[in-house]
Amino acid sequence: MSADHLLTEESLMEWSGYQRRSDIMRWLDDREIPYWLGKGGRICTTQAAVDAAMLQESVKGRVDAEKRVAKRETLIEFV
């Protein structure tokens, strides 16, 4: 794997908008993005891990939207 595919703590700070390490870790945990702690506790993850979490969130959002539409259609049938 190329180093180009690794996301450093600095790039995660830029992406997340958080500057504190603990906030970045919470941000990653909330999105279920796996990460590793390197020397000095520095956070590192991969672009693939972020992409997978974004795709999962996108699919979840689409399924939730479809459920809302189905529920709305069911309610309309009763009116």
C-alpha positions in Angstrom: 0.0 0.0 0.0 1.3 3.4 -0.9 1.8 6.1 1.7 -0.6 8.2 -0.5 -3.4 6.1 0.8 -2.7 6.8 4.5 -4.5 9.7 6.2 -2.4 11.4 8.9 -3.6 13.1 12.0 -3.0 16.5 10.2 -5.2 15.5 7.3 -7.9 14.2 9.6 -7.8 17.6 11.5 -8.4 19.3 8.2 -11.3 17.0 7.2 -13.0 16.9 10.6 -12.4 20.5 11.6 -11.2 19.3 15.0 -7.8 20.1 16.4 -7.6 18.0 19.5 -6.6 14.4 19.2 -9.4 13.2 21.5 -12.0 15.0 19.3 -10.7 13.4 16.2 -10.8 10.0 17.8 -14.4 10.6 18.9 -15.2 11.8 15.3 -13.7 8.6 13.9 -15.4 6.4 16.5 -18.8 8.0 15.8 -18.5 7.2 12.1 -17.1 3.7 12.9 -13.9 4.5 11.0 -11.0 2.2 12.2 -7.7 3.9 13.0 -4.4 3.2 14.6 -2.3 5.0 17.0 1.3 5.4 16.0 4.4 6.6 17.8 3.5 9.3 20.3 -0.2 8.4 20.0 -0.6 10.0 16.5 -3.7 8.9 14.7 -3.6 7.2 11.3 -6.2 5.6 9.1 -6.6 4.9 5.4 -8.6 6.5 2.7 -10.2 3.1 2.1 -11.5 3.1 5.7 -13.0 6.6 5.3 -14.5 5.7 1.9 -16.1 2.5 3.3 -17.7 4.5 6.2 -19.0 7.1 3.8 -20.5 4.5 1.5 -22.1 2.7 4.5 -23.6 6.0 5.7 -24.8 6.8 2.2 -26.5 3.4 1.9 -28.0 3.7 5.4 -29.4 7.2 4.5 -30.9 5.8 1.3 -32.6 2.9 3.1 -33.9 5.3 5.8 -35.3 7.6 3.1 -37.0 4.7 1.3 -38.6 3.6 4.6 -39.9 7.2 5.2 -41.4 7.2 1.7 -43.0 3.8 2.2 -44.4 4.9 5.5 -45.8 8.2 4.0 -47.4 6.2 1.2 -49.0 3.9 3.7 -50.4 6.9 5.6 -51.7 8.4 2.4 -53.6 5.2 1.6 -55.4 5.4 4.9 -56.5 9.0 4.4 
